[in-house]
Amino acid sequence: MRLPRPEKDFFKTLLTLAVPLMLQNLITFSVGFADNLMVGSLGEGAISGVYLGNQPQSFLQTVVVGVDSAMLILAAQYWGRKDTVRIKRIFAIAIKAAVGLALLFTIVVASAPRFVLGLFTNDTAVMEQGLSYLKYVCWSYVFFAASQLLITAMKSVEYVKIGMYSSSISLSVNIVLNYLLIFGKLGLPKMGVAGAAIATLVSRLIEFSVVAFYVFVKDRRLSLKFRELLPMDKELLQDFGKYGAPVIAGQVVWALNVAVQSGIIGSMGPAATSAVSICSMMFQMISVMLFALSNSVGVLTGKMVGAGEVERVKNHARIVQLMYLCLGVTFCLFVLLIRRFFISLYNLTPEGETIAMQFLMIQAISLIGTCYQGHSLMSLVKAGGDTKFVFINDTVFIWCIVIPSALIALHVFHAPPWVVYICLKSDEILKCFVAYFKVNSFNWIKNLTRT
């Protein structure tokens, strides 16, 4: 790969998009981190219960990300042609799918919460904590899905600040309500994990209200009206199915992977589950920057492909690969440096601390691969139009290598938790070789727009 030369305004344009997204992600992370710390003060059982109680939300979120990623891929390419009419029609298709899915999740979780949690754990104490959390948080799913799609619609036309503003309000509400309801302050009942769930529900309702008001009342880029969500464009529905189905299927595969991994971790006991919860929080902190950059790169990639600027896309891809590799090494060193301090923020048993230290070391090394291959494939290959490749690649690695090796290590060799965790993270490094050759073949540059 020859050394690329960035365009004059490349980093300026990238940061213009990425910085508001970073702030939005930081706020979102802060909400989760505040939840995690406050609940963490209640002990490992509470941490594990909330972690497993969040698995239906995590599954839904992964699939909703598939829907809005499919929308963003098509919409960003149409934005390269400034075709806002088709962008609005694509959005109408996507939000119906996402909200419908969220409604289905709400019905299933609300009607059979014990069955849902039983898929992840058989620990009675953890189960009871998780049930208290699920009882309230499941009613936030629809608000979450709708907010994500509205924010992505704005992102596709290079307006990213609304997510930052709505998340700021959500953060304030969530932290205050967490403190009041978890610990029973100002005369309110002490509700523990149930209080955290209610705080999440209220903050997501408020976030949705803010985003919806902006998109339907204030915005002038798309000038979206509610009546425009009702018709269905058959040609674009066909495109959404053709190009979006692999993206959504890939997210479903990933969601199933996360669910199965949660079951594997849950079977190793509360200490391992707590350690994974802490690793998850560490990754979310790093993702504040990583996913903001990746989303911004994806928008720019799609816009250039839609405008037919193939040579610009190739140079752009070379720069982006180097950027992700440097970020991966930086994040690896960062996690290794702060892991002991980060673990000290939680109320863990000595066994939990030991496992958390081991898991964070493994996560640090795997982050190099996560940054390079994961985000090169997502923001270049997928955003550039080759929506099938990432789905096939993830499916093969997850179900042929990651899950089988972890199950064999756990149930056949009775390996310690850190060995099982290496198996679960092995694909992050192995996929780097595939990603390098795929990205630099440039056969993923495909214009998906209709003339």
Rosetta blueprint (number, residue, H / E / L):
1 M L
2 R L
3 L L
4 P L
5 R L
6 P L
7 E L
8 K L
9 D L
10 F H
11 F H
12 K H
13 T H
14 L H
15 L H
16 T H
17 L H
18 A H
19 V H
20 P H
21 L H
22 M H
23 L H
24 Q H
25 N H
26 L H
27 I H
28 T H
29 F H
30 S H
31 V H
32 G H
33 F H
34 A H
35 D H
36 N H
37 L H
38 M H
39 V H
40 G H
41 S L
42 L L
43 G L
44 E H
45 G H
46 A H
47 I H
48 S H
49 G H
50 V H
51 Y H
52 L H
53 G H
54 N L
55 Q H
56 P H
57 Q H
58 S H
59 F H
60 L H
61 Q H
62 T H
63 V H
64 V H
65 V H
66 G H
67 V H
68 D H
69 S H
70 A H
71 M H
72 L H
73 I H
74 L H
75 A H
76 A H
77 Q H
78 Y H
79 W H
80 G L
81 R L
82 K L
83 D L
84 T H
85 V H
86 R H
87 I H
88 K H
89 R H
90 I H
91 F H
92 A H
93 I H
94 A H
95 I H
96 K H
97 A H
98 A H
99 V H
100 G H
101 L H
102 A H
103 L H
104 L H
105 F H
106 T H
107 I H
108 V H
109 V H
110 A H
111 S H
112 A L
113 P H
114 R H
115 F H
116 V H
117 L H
118 G H
119 L L
120 F L
121 T L
122 N L
123 D L
124 T H
125 A H
126 V H
127 M H
128 E H
129 Q H
130 G H
131 L H
132 S H
133 Y H
134 L H
135 K H
136 Y H
137 V H
138 C H
139 W H
140 S H
141 Y H
142 V H
143 F H
144 F H
145 A H
146 A H
147 S H
148 Q H
149 L H
150 L H
151 I H
152 T H
153 A H
154 M H
155 K H
156 S H
157 V L
158 E L
159 Y L
160 V L
161 K H
162 I H
163 G H
164 M H
165 Y H
166 S H
167 S H
168 S H
169 I H
170 S H
171 L H
172 S H
173 V H
174 N H
175 I H
176 V H
177 L H
178 N H
179 Y H
180 L H
181 L H
182 I H
183 F H
184 G L
185 K L
186 L L
187 G L
188 L L
189 P L
190 K L
191 M L
192 G L
193 V H
194 A H
195 G H
196 A H
197 A H
198 I H
199 A H
200 T H
201 L H
202 V H
203 S H
204 R H
205 L H
206 I H
207 E H
208 F H
209 S H
210 V H
211 V H
212 A H
213 F H
214 Y H
215 V H
216 F H
217 V H
218 K H
219 D L
220 R L
221 R L
222 L L
223 S L
224 L L
225 K L
226 F H
227 R H
228 E H
229 L H
230 L L
231 P L
232 M L
233 D L
234 K H
235 E H
236 L H
237 L H
238 Q H
239 D H
240 F H
241 G H
242 K H
243 Y H
244 G H
245 A H
246 P H
247 V H
248 I H
249 A H
250 G H
251 Q H
252 V H
253 V H
254 W H
255 A H
256 L H
257 N H
258 V H
259 A H
260 V H
261 Q H
262 S H
263 G H
264 I H
265 I H
266 G H
267 S L
268 M L
269 G L
270 P H
271 A H
272 A H
273 T H
274 S H
275 A H
276 V H
277 S H
278 I H
279 C H
280 S H
281 M H
282 M H
283 F H
284 Q H
285 M H
286 I H
287 S H
288 V H
289 M H
290 L H
291 F H
292 A H
293 L H
294 S H
295 N H
296 S H
297 V H
298 G H
299 V H
300 L H
301 T H
302 G H
303 K H
304 M H
305 V H
306 G H
307 A L
308 G L
309 E L
310 V H
311 E H
312 R H
313 V H
314 K H
315 N H
316 H H
317 A H
318 R H
319 I H
320 V H
321 Q H
322 L H
323 M H
324 Y H
325 L H
326 C H
327 L H
328 G H
329 V H
330 T H
331 F H
332 C H
333 L H
334 F H
335 V H
336 L H
337 L H
338 I H
339 R H
340 R H
341 F H
342 F H
343 I H
344 S H
345 L L
346 Y L
347 N L
348 L L
349 T L
350 P H
351 E H
352 G H
353 E H
354 T H
355 I H
356 A H
357 M H
358 Q H
359 F H
360 L H
361 M H
362 I H
363 Q H
364 A H
365 I H
366 S H
367 L H
368 I H
369 G H
370 T H
371 C H
372 Y H
373 Q H
374 G H
375 H H
376 S H
377 L H
378 M H
379 S H
380 L H
381 V H
382 K H
383 A L
384 G L
385 G E
386 D L
387 T H
388 K H
389 F H
390 V H
391 F H
392 I H
393 N H
394 D H
395 T H
396 V H
397 F H
398 I H
399 W H
400 C H
401 I H
402 V H
403 I H
404 P H
405 S H
406 A H
407 L H
408 I H
409 A H
410 L H
411 H H
412 V H
413 F L
414 H L
415 A L
416 P L
417 P H
418 W H
419 V H
420 V H
421 Y H
422 I H
423 C H
424 L H
425 K H
426 S H
427 D H
428 E H
429 I H
430 L H
431 K H
432 C H
433 F H
434 V H
435 A H
436 Y H
437 F H
438 K H
439 V H
440 N L
441 S L
442 F L
443 N L
444 W L
445 I E
446 K L
447 N L
448 L L
449 T L
450 R L
451 T L
